[in-house]
């Protein structure tokens, strides 16, 4: 229905039955009738209801301005949600006077203004403020009916906002939980949380920092900002103490989010998130895990200020709690993964030298044989034994022997190109798996380079130590097509080299 439709002229009309002048229509009754018809046909906004009402009140009471204030029941703040005409500087003050009067009392009149409390179901949901020349001509039942229509509309809109808030919050938290429970690291969980906060508050920017055990910022992440601005933020914060931030201190001490409508009135860190991103307003959420505070998320807008609501505070609390939960879960998964990696490393690596062990060599050797067989290429296995190792143990001590094995392992590892493999088989025996399709000459040259390198003196406890090596070489498929047989052949050749005084011996 269009505003002002089905209206009758305000002046005298001719009575068709008598030909005389009939009484003018009751404009206030027409107003109420049109409001009832409008409310039953449409699902109006507060501004729609005000637009239907103002032409009538202009005629009835000389209305020049009107404002509908919505009341936030938690904060007690009033927000103008619909307006007609130019608002006055004293509007909010006059509207607030109605709360000093009895809840069921008449409207409060101040000069040419009238403030009516908007109540429904025993609850105040807003205030209607009218400005006009003849407000006294409004009948009490007209004012109360208008107030009821506005209260009904505000209540319906409040219920819809609550429904949308619950739906938005639930979907955001659920998505964060589902993704966060798969995060493999604390940093990955932090990134997910930052994106969720930006989405949840429909903010232009969001940034997060994590701290180490000493309270220093170790990691910074942001969304909604250019790479150069994010790089600047990292330069400003990484390595700095988090406690230097007034916002950090406030969130950690209270354990609650901090909502700032205007950063011009707040104390913030120089070079911090708020200043670097140029935020006009922000919400800061502490991340309080079972290990204590681990970081903070901040999101907001740089294009202006924003009045945060009680719902925003509730959402911030839920996001902070969920964020802390996925951080803890990610930390436990990360620790478990590191533990499994360490167990795997211990199972496949030598504890003294850090080189792959015999089990690792066998697994890699079997794989290398399969690949060589499938591709028609060659591979070589070199087994080596140190010459003079027992003398080092006997003359300098077992400690020197361990150090020598570690130094030999390091030289071999640096000498052999990846993906070839160096392994320690036990005692002073090592192996080298060469997979780069070597022929006999190429495999022997690898052994000769090893011998030459190991002849160079080692320094142990300030004294030079000299050793040599005996190396046996076997090739696939020339000498064997199974890795276990290849190892036996290389082992036999190694002992042949040892009996010959060292050097490299190729399997016959």
C-alpha positions as CSV (number, residue, x, y, z in Angstrom):
1,X,0.0,0.0,0.0
2,X,1.4,3.4,-0.9
3,X,1.8,6.0,1.8
4,X,-1.2,8.3,2.0
5,X,-3.4,6.1,-0.1
6,X,-7.2,6.0,0.5
7,X,-7.1,9.3,2.3
8,X,-10.1,11.6,2.4
9,X,-9.9,15.4,2.0
10,X,-9.6,17.2,5.3
11,X,-12.1,20.0,4.5
12,X,-15.9,20.1,4.6
13,X,-17.8,17.8,2.3
14,X,-21.4,17.8,0.9
15,X,-23.9,15.3,2.3
16,X,-25.5,13.7,-0.9
17,X,-28.7,12.8,1.0
18,X,-29.5,16.2,2.4
19,X,-27.5,18.5,0.2
20,X,-26.1,20.2,3.3
21,X,-22.6,20.5,4.7
22,X,-21.5,17.3,6.5
23,X,-19.0,17.3,9.4
24,X,-15.4,16.8,8.4
25,X,-14.0,13.3,8.9
26,X,-12.2,12.3,12.0
27,X,-8.6,12.5,10.9
28,X,-7.3,10.7,13.9
29,X,-9.7,7.8,13.3
30,X,-8.6,7.7,9.7
31,X,-5.0,7.5,10.8
32,X,-5.6,4.6,13.1
33,X,-7.7,2.8,10.5
34,X,-5.0,3.2,7.9
35,X,-2.3,2.0,10.3
36,X,-4.4,-1.1,11.1
37,X,-4.9,-1.8,7.4
38,X,-1.2,-1.3,6.6
39,X,0.0,-3.5,9.4
40,X,-2.3,-6.4,8.5
41,X,-1.3,-6.3,4.8
42,X,2.5,-5.7,5.0
43,X,5.5,-6.7,7.1
44,X,6.7,-3.1,7.6
45,X,9.9,-1.5,8.8
46,X,9.7,1.2,11.5
47,X,10.4,3.8,8.8
48,X,7.4,2.5,6.8
49,X,5.1,2.9,9.8
50,X,6.4,6.4,10.4
51,X,5.9,7.3,6.7
52,X,2.2,6.2,6.9
53,X,1.7,8.2,10.1
54,X,3.4,11.5,9.3
55,X,0.9,13.0,6.7
56,X,-1.9,12.5,9.1
57,X,-0.1,14.0,12.0
58,X,1.0,16.9,9.9
59,X,-2.7,17.8,9.4
60,X,-3.8,16.9,12.9
61,X,-0.9,18.3,15.1
62,X,1.3,20.4,12.7
63,X,4.0,17.7,12.9
64,X,7.4,19.0,11.8
65,X,9.7,16.1,12.9
66,X,9.5,12.7,14.4
67,X,12.1,10.1,15.5
68,X,11.7,6.5,16.6
69,X,14.5,5.4,19.0
70,X,15.2,1.7,19.5
71,X,16.3,0.8,23.0
72,X,19.1,-1.7,23.6
73,X,17.9,-3.5,26.8
74,X,21.4,-4.6,27.8
75,X,23.3,-1.4,27.3
76,X,20.5,1.0,27.9
77,X,21.6,3.0,24.7
78,X,19.0,4.5,22.4
79,X,19.6,4.5,18.7
80,X,17.5,6.4,16.1
81,X,16.0,3.8,13.8
82,X,13.5,5.9,11.8
83,X,13.2,9.7,11.2
84,X,10.9,12.3,9.7
85,X,12.1,15.9,9.3
86,X,15.2,17.5,10.7
87,X,16.4,16.0,14.0
88,X,17.0,18.5,16.9
89,X,20.1,18.7,19.1
90,X,18.0,18.0,22.2
91,X,16.0,15.1,20.8
92,X,17.8,12.3,22.6
93,X,17.8,14.2,25.9
94,X,14.0,14.9,25.7
95,X,13.4,11.3,24.7
96,X,15.3,10.1,27.7
97,X,13.0,12.1,30.1
98,X,10.3,9.5,29.5
99,X,12.3,7.0,31.5
100,X,12.0,9.2,34.6
101,X,8.2,9.0,34.4
102,X,6.1,6.0,35.4
103,X,6.2,3.2,32.8
104,X,2.4,3.3,32.3
105,X,2.1,7.0,32.5
106,X,1.2,9.6,29.8
107,X,3.7,10.9,27.3
108,X,6.2,13.5,28.5
109,X,5.8,16.9,26.9
110,X,8.7,19.4,26.7
111,X,7.8,22.6,24.8
112,X,6.8,21.6,21.3
113,X,8.0,18.0,21.7
114,X,6.3,14.9,23.1
115,X,8.1,11.6,24.0
116,X,6.0,8.4,24.3
117,X,7.4,5.2,25.8
118,X,7.0,2.3,23.4
119,X,6.0,-0.8,25.4
120,X,4.8,-4.3,24.7
121,X,4.4,-7.3,26.9
122,X,5.5,-5.2,29.9
123,X,8.9,-4.4,28.2
124,X,10.1,-1.0,26.9
125,X,11.5,-1.4,23.4
126,X,11.9,2.2,22.4
127,X,10.7,5.8,22.4
128,X,8.6,7.9,20.0
129,X,9.5,11.6,19.9
130,X,7.2,14.0,18.1
131,X,7.8,17.7,17.3
132,X,4.9,19.8,16.3
133,X,2.8,23.0,16.8
134,X,-0.4,21.3,18.0
135,X,0.5,18.1,19.7
136,X,-2.0,18.7,22.4
137,X,-4.8,18.0,19.9
138,X,-3.7,14.3,19.7
139,X,-6.1,12.2,21.7
140,X,-4.6,9.8,24.3
141,X,-6.0,6.8,22.5
142,X,-4.4,8.0,19.2
143,X,-1.0,8.3,20.9
144,X,-1.3,4.9,22.7
145,X,-2.4,3.1,19.5
146,X,0.4,4.7,17.5
147,X,2.9,3.7,20.2
148,X,1.6,0.1,20.2
149,X,2.1,-0.2,16.5
150,X,5.6,1.1,16.8
151,X,6.3,-1.2,19.7
152,X,4.9,-4.2,17.8
153,X,7.1,-3.4,14.8
154,X,10.2,-2.9,16.9
155,X,9.6,-6.2,18.7
156,X,9.1,-8.1,15.5
157,X,12.3,-6.6,14.1
158,X,14.1,-7.4,17.3
159,X,13.0,-11.0,17.1
160,X,14.2,-11.2,13.4
161,X,17.5,-9.6,14.3
162,X,17.9,-12.2,17.1
163,X,17.1,-15.0,14.8
164,X,19.6,-13.8,12.2
165,X,22.2,-13.3,14.9
166,X,21.7,-16.8,16.2
167,X,21.9,-18.3,12.7
168,X,24.9,-16.2,11.7
169,X,26.7,-17.0,15.0
170,X,25.9,-20.7,14.8
171,X,27.1,-21.1,11.2
172,X,30.3,-19.1,11.9
173,X,31.1,-21.1,15.1
174,X,30.3,-24.4,13.4
175,X,32.5,-23.7,10.4
176,X,35.3,-22.5,12.6
177,X,35.0,-25.7,14.7
178,X,34.9,-28.0,11.7
179,X,37.9,-26.5,10.0
180,X,39.8,-25.8,13.2
181,X,39.6,-29.4,14.4
182,X,41.7,-30.4,11.3
183,X,44.3,-27.7,11.7
184,X,47.7,-29.3,11.8
185,X,49.5,-26.4,13.6
186,X,48.7,-23.6,15.9
187,X,49.6,-21.1,13.1
188,X,47.0,-22.8,10.8
189,X,44.4,-22.6,13.5
190,X,45.2,-18.9,14.0
191,X,44.7,-18.2,10.4
192,X,41.3,-19.9,10.4
193,X,40.3,-17.9,13.4
194,X,41.3,-14.6,11.9
195,X,39.3,-15.2,8.8
196,X,36.3,-16.3,10.9
197,X,36.4,-13.1,13.0
198,X,36.5,-10.9,9.9
199,X,33.5,-12.8,8.5
200,X,31.6,-12.9,11.8
201,X,31.7,-9.1,12.3
202,X,31.7,-8.2,8.6
203,X,34.9,-6.2,9.4
204,X,37.2,-4.7,6.8
205,X,40.3,-5.9,8.6
206,X,41.3,-8.6,11.0
207,X,44.7,-9.4,12.5
208,X,46.1,-11.8,15.1
209,X,49.3,-12.2,17.0
210,X,50.6,-15.2,19.0
211,X,53.1,-15.0,21.8
212,X,55.9,-17.3,23.0
213,X,56.6,-18.6,26.5
214,X,58.4,-15.3,27.3
215,X,55.4,-13.2,26.3
216,X,57.0,-11.9,23.1
217,X,55.1,-11.8,19.9
218,X,56.3,-14.6,17.6
219,X,53.7,-14.8,14.9
220,X,51.5,-12.2,13.1
221,X,48.7,-12.8,10.6
222,X,46.2,-10.5,8.9
223,X,43.3,-10.5,6.4
224,X,41.9,-7.5,4.5
225,X,45.2,-5.7,4.2
226,X,47.9,-5.5,1.5
227,X,51.0,-7.5,1.7
228,X,53.2,-4.5,2.3
229,X,50.9,-3.4,5.2
230,X,51.1,-6.9,6.7
231,X,54.8,-6.9,6.3
232,X,55.0,-3.6,8.1
233,X,52.8,-5.0,10.9
234,X,55.1,-8.0,11.3
235,X,58.2,-5.7,11.4
236,X,56.5,-3.6,14.1
237,X,55.4,-6.5,16.3
238,X,57.5,-9.7,15.9
239,X,60.0,-10.0,18.8
240,X,58.3,-7.3,20.8
241,X,56.8,-7.8,24.2
242,X,53.0,-8.2,24.1
243,X,52.6,-6.5,27.5
244,X,53.6,-3.2,26.0
245,X,50.1,-3.0,24.4
246,X,47.4,-1.3,26.5
247,X,44.8,-3.3,24.6
248,X,46.6,-6.6,25.4
249,X,46.9,-5.8,29.0
250,X,43.2,-5.0,29.2
251,X,42.0,-8.1,27.5
252,X,44.4,-10.5,29.4
253,X,43.6,-8.9,32.8
254,X,39.9,-9.1,32.3
255,X,39.8,-12.2,30.2
256,X,37.1,-10.5,28.2
257,X,36.9,-8.8,24.7
258,X,37.5,-5.1,24.5
259,X,35.0,-3.2,22.2
260,X,36.2,0.3,21.1
261,X,33.7,2.4,19.1
262,X,36.3,5.2,18.3
263,X,40.0,4.6,18.5
264,X,40.6,8.3,18.9
265,X,39.4,7.9,22.5
266,X,41.4,4.7,23.3
267,X,44.9,4.0,24.3
268,X,46.6,1.8,21.7
269,X,50.1,0.5,21.0
270,X,52.3,2.6,18.8
271,X,52.9,0.6,15.6
272,X,50.3,-2.0,16.8
273,X,47.5,-3.5,14.9
274,X,45.0,-0.6,15.3
275,X,47.5,2.1,14.3
276,X,49.2,0.1,11.5
277,X,45.9,-0.9,9.9
278,X,44.3,2.6,10.6
279,X,41.3,1.2,12.4
280,X,38.6,3.7,13.4
281,X,37.0,1.2,15.7
282,X,37.8,-2.4,16.7
283,X,37.0,-5.5,18.8
284,X,40.0,-7.1,20.5
285,X,39.6,-10.7,21.7
286,X,42.0,-12.5,24.0
287,X,43.0,-16.1,23.3
288,X,43.0,-17.8,26.8
289,X,43.9,-21.5,26.5
290,X,44.6,-24.0,29.2
291,X,48.3,-23.0,29.0
292,X,47.4,-19.3,29.7
293,X,47.2,-16.4,27.2
294,X,48.6,-17.3,23.8
295,X,47.5,-14.4,21.6
296,X,44.9,-11.8,20.6
297,X,42.7,-11.2,17.6
298,X,41.6,-7.7,16.6
299,X,39.1,-6.8,13.9
300,X,37.5,-3.5,12.8
301,X,37.0,-0.9,10.1
302,X,39.3,1.7,8.7
303,X,36.6,3.7,6.8
304,X,34.9,5.0,10.0
305,X,33.8,4.2,13.5
306,X,31.2,1.7,14.5
307,X,28.9,1.3,17.5
308,X,29.3,-2.2,18.8
309,X,26.2,-3.9,20.3
310,X,25.6,-6.3,23.1
311,X,25.3,-9.0,20.5
312,X,28.7,-8.2,19.2
313,X,30.1,-8.7,22.7
314,X,28.5,-12.1,23.0
315,X,29.8,-13.1,19.6
316,X,33.3,-11.9,20.5
317,X,33.2,-14.0,23.7
318,X,32.1,-17.1,21.7
319,X,34.7,-16.6,19.1
320,X,37.4,-16.1,21.7
321,X,36.4,-19.3,23.5
322,X,36.2,-21.3,20.3
323,X,39.5,-19.9,19.1
324,X,41.2,-20.9,22.3
325,X,39.8,-24.4,21.9
326,X,41.0,-25.0,18.4
327,X,44.4,-23.5,19.4
328,X,44.7,-26.1,22.2
329,X,43.6,-28.9,19.9
330,X,46.0,-27.8,17.2
331,X,48.8,-27.7,19.7
332,X,48.1,-31.2,20.9
333,X,47.9,-32.5,17.4
334,X,51.1,-30.8,16.5
335,X,52.8,-32.3,19.6
336,X,51.5,-35.7,18.7
337,X,52.7,-35.4,15.2
338,X,56.1,-34.3,16.3
339,X,56.2,-37.2,18.7
340,X,55.3,-39.7,16.0
341,X,57.9,-38.2,13.7
342,X,60.5,-38.5,16.4
343,X,59.5,-42.1,17.0
344,X,59.7,-42.8,13.3
345,X,63.1,-41.1,13.1
346,X,64.4,-43.1,16.0
347,X,63.2,-46.3,14.4
348,X,64.9,-45.6,11.1
349,X,67.9,-43.6,12.2
350,X,71.1,-44.3,14.1
351,X,71.1,-42.6,17.5
352,X,74.8,-41.8,17.6
353,X,75.4,-40.4,14.1
354,X,71.8,-39.4,13.0
355,X,72.3,-41.3,9.8
356,X,69.7,-43.7,8.5
357,X,70.1,-47.2,10.1
358,X,70.1,-50.7,8.7
359,X,66.3,-50.9,8.7
360,X,66.1,-47.7,6.7
361,X,68.6,-49.0,4.2
362,X,66.7,-52.2,3.7
363,X,63.5,-50.4,3.0
364,X,65.1,-47.9,0.7
365,X,67.1,-50.7,-1.0
366,X,64.0,-52.8,-1.7
367,X,62.2,-49.7,-3.2
368,X,65.3,-48.9,-5.3
369,X,65.5,-52.4,-6.7
370,X,61.8,-52.2,-7.7
371,X,62.3,-48.9,-9.4
372,X,65.5,-50.0,-11.2
373,X,63.8,-53.2,-12.4
374,X,60.7,-51.3,-13.7
375,X,62.8,-48.6,-15.5
376,X,65.6,-50.8,-16.7
377,X,68.3,-48.8,-14.9
378,X,71.3,-49.8,-12.6
379,X,72.0,-49.2,-9.0
380,X,75.0,-49.8,-6.8
381,X,75.5,-50.6,-3.1
382,X,78.8,-49.8,-1.3
383,X,79.6,-51.3,2.1
384,X,82.6,-49.8,3.9
385,X,84.5,-50.6,7.1
386,X,86.9,-48.1,8.8
387,X,90.6,-49.1,8.9
388,X,92.2,-48.2,12.2
389,X,89.1,-47.6,14.1
390,X,89.9,-50.2,16.8
391,X,93.3,-48.5,17.4
392,X,91.5,-45.2,18.0
393,X,89.3,-46.9,20.6
394,X,92.2,-48.6,22.3
395,X,94.6,-45.6,22.4
396,X,92.4,-42.6,22.8
397,X,89.2,-44.1,24.3
398,X,85.7,-45.1,23.4
399,X,84.6,-41.4,23.7
400,X,87.0,-40.6,20.9
401,X,85.7,-43.5,18.9
402,X,82.1,-42.2,19.1
403,X,83.3,-38.7,18.1
404,X,85.2,-40.2,15.1
405,X,82.0,-42.1,14.0
406,X,80.1,-38.8,14.1
407,X,82.7,-37.0,12.1
408,X,82.9,-39.8,9.5
409,X,79.1,-39.7,9.2
410,X,79.2,-36.0,8.6
411,X,81.9,-36.3,5.8
412,X,80.0,-39.1,4.1
413,X,76.7,-37.3,4.2
414,X,78.2,-34.2,2.7
415,X,80.1,-36.2,0.0
416,X,77.1,-38.2,-1.3
417,X,74.6,-36.5,-3.5
418,X,70.9,-36.8,-2.9
419,X,68.8,-38.9,-3.4
420,X,71.6,-41.4,-2.8
421,X,71.6,-42.7,0.8
422,X,74.3,-43.0,3.4
423,X,73.5,-45.3,6.4
424,X,75.3,-46.7,9.4
425,X,74.9,-50.4,9.8
426,X,76.5,-50.7,13.2
427,X,80.0,-50.5,14.8
428,X,82.3,-48.9,12.2
429,X,80.4,-50.2,9.2
430,X,78.6,-47.8,6.8
431,X,76.8,-48.2,3.5
432,X,76.1,-46.0,0.5
433,X,73.2,-46.6,-1.9
434,X,73.8,-45.1,-5.4
435,X,70.7,-44.9,-7.5
436,X,71.8,-42.6,-10.4
437,X,72.1,-45.4,-12.9
438,X,75.8,-46.0,-12.3
439,X,78.0,-48.3,-14.3
440,X,81.0,-50.3,-12.8
441,X,83.5,-47.4,-13.3
442,X,81.1,-44.8,-11.8
443,X,80.4,-46.9,-8.7
444,X,84.1,-47.5,-8.2
445,X,84.8,-43.8,-8.5
446,X,82.3,-43.1,-5.8
447,X,84.2,-45.5,-3.5
448,X,87.5,-44.0,-4.4
449,X,86.3,-40.5,-3.6
450,X,85.1,-41.8,-0.2
451,X,88.5,-43.4,0.5
452,X,90.3,-40.3,-0.4
453,X,88.1,-38.1,1.8
454,X,88.4,-40.4,4.8
455,X,92.2,-40.4,4.6
456,X,92.2,-36.7,5.5
457,X,92.9,-36.3,9.2
458,X,90.2,-35.8,11.8
459,X,90.8,-33.6,14.8
460,X,89.6,-35.1,18.1
461,X,90.4,-33.5,21.5
462,X,92.9,-31.2,19.8
463,X,94.9,-34.1,18.1
464,X,94.9,-35.4,14.6
465,X,93.5,-38.8,13.9
466,X,94.1,-40.7,10.7
467,X,92.1,-43.7,9.4
468,X,91.3,-45.4,6.1
469,X,88.4,-47.4,4.6
470,X,87.8,-50.8,2.9
471,X,84.9,-50.6,0.5
472,X,83.1,-53.4,-1.3
473,X,80.9,-52.6,-4.4
474,X,78.1,-54.6,-5.9
475,X,75.8,-53.6,-8.7
476,X,72.2,-54.4,-9.7
477,X,71.4,-56.2,-11.9
478,X,75.0,-57.4,-12.8
479,X,75.7,-59.0,-9.5
480,X,72.3,-59.7,-8.0
481,X,68.6,-58.8,-8.6
482,X,67.6,-59.1,-5.0
483,X,68.7,-56.5,-2.5
484,X,69.5,-59.0,0.2
485,X,71.9,-60.8,-2.2
486,X,73.3,-57.5,-3.3
487,X,74.2,-56.8,0.4
488,X,75.9,-60.2,0.8
489,X,78.0,-59.6,-2.4
490,X,79.0,-56.1,-1.3
491,X,79.9,-57.4,2.2
492,X,82.1,-60.2,0.8
493,X,83.9,-57.6,-1.5
494,X,84.4,-55.3,1.5
495,X,86.2,-58.1,3.4
496,X,88.2,-58.8,0.3
497,X,89.3,-55.1,0.2
498,X,90.1,-55.3,3.9
499,X,92.3,-58.3,3.4
500,X,94.1,-56.4,0.6
501,X,94.9,-53.5,2.9
502,X,92.0,-51.2,2.1
503,X,90.7,-49.4,-0.9
504,X,87.8,-50.3,-3.2
505,X,87.0,-53.8,-4.4
506,X,84.4,-54.5,-7.1
507,X,82.5,-57.8,-6.9
508,X,83.7,-60.2,-9.5
